[in-house]
């Protein structure tokens, strides 16, 4: 009887591991609603001008609406002041709306190891 109870407990514990791992994996993902100041580009550019930041690079990217999950394509502009280390990232949409996605300080070029390439099957 004792061996049967122990075996049942071990079996139940082993069967619970995948469920617990799934819960742990789900809880590590960051999904949040962010507030971004948006306006016409000249107005948003006042932040960049205030910190005397210059355009470092541009790209295209996608953002998602918090309420609906709808995707929106837009241009991305990354500005830095390499003397002070401040930086700003702005997304510009086709209708002329610009949003300050993020800004901060301590900008520095990355000088660490390269990220290994993922081999395709």
Secondary structure, DSSP 8 states (H G I E B T S, - for coil): -HHHHHHHHHHHHHHHHHHHHHHHHHHHS--------EEEHHHHHHHHHHTT-EEEEEEEEEEE-TTT--EEEEEEEEEEETTTTEEEEEEE-TTSEEEEEEEES------S---------
